[in-house]
Amino acid sequence: MEITAKMVGDLREKSGAGMMDCKKALNETQGDVEKAMVWLREKGMAQVAKRSGRSANQGVIGSYVHSGKVGVLIEVNCETDFVGKTDDFQNLAKELAMQVAASMPKYVSREEVPAAELDKEREIYLNEAKQSGKPEAVQAKIAEGKIESYYKQVCLLDQPYIREPKKSVKQYVTEVAAKVGENVVVKRFARLQLGE
């Protein structure tokens, strides 16, 4: 099948990817636009993984205030000032600030959860599991499953994304990183609630 400039342009418009990437995706998928979209996403995710080690010290401080009662500031970093000023990146910061306001995470990622807090939670879950009367190996699996649920409560990147709950916040950030073509890092946040 011949790949036309219009097909490439349409895919570029739909995906936000570069012209050459769109052309290659259409060639790889014999002109199937849906398969080309998947191909571009997969390629983008692979590139994001490669970029994750690069320094990200530019970006923005995003903010969100809900009804004058809850306010959030969040620092989201990227590699260049240029990307930090794009609509996609600015929107990411705003969306993440709204996520923090709505979901009240305590930490950005699971690596930030103090070991003592995890040990305490694990002990509680193991004690609950022991009361089930199931074998020890099963009890340990139950406790670990509850630890995973705990991460989804307290860690921003593990939480279900408020606009698409089937997707985690980390997946959303990775998609934006693939789109902007740079390493994107959620650095920190502060959440204030009136009266607390």
Secondary structure, 3 states (H helix, E strand, C coil): CCCCHHHHHHHHHHHCCCHHHHHHHHHHCCCCHHHHHHHHHHHHHHHHHHHCCCCCCEEEEEEEEECCCEEEEEEEEECCHHHHCCHHHHHHHHHHHHHHHHHCCCECCHHHCCHHHHHHHHHHHHHHHHCCCCCHHHHHHHHHHHHHHHHHHHEHHHCEECCEEEEEHHHHHHHHHHHHCCCCEEEEEEEEECCC
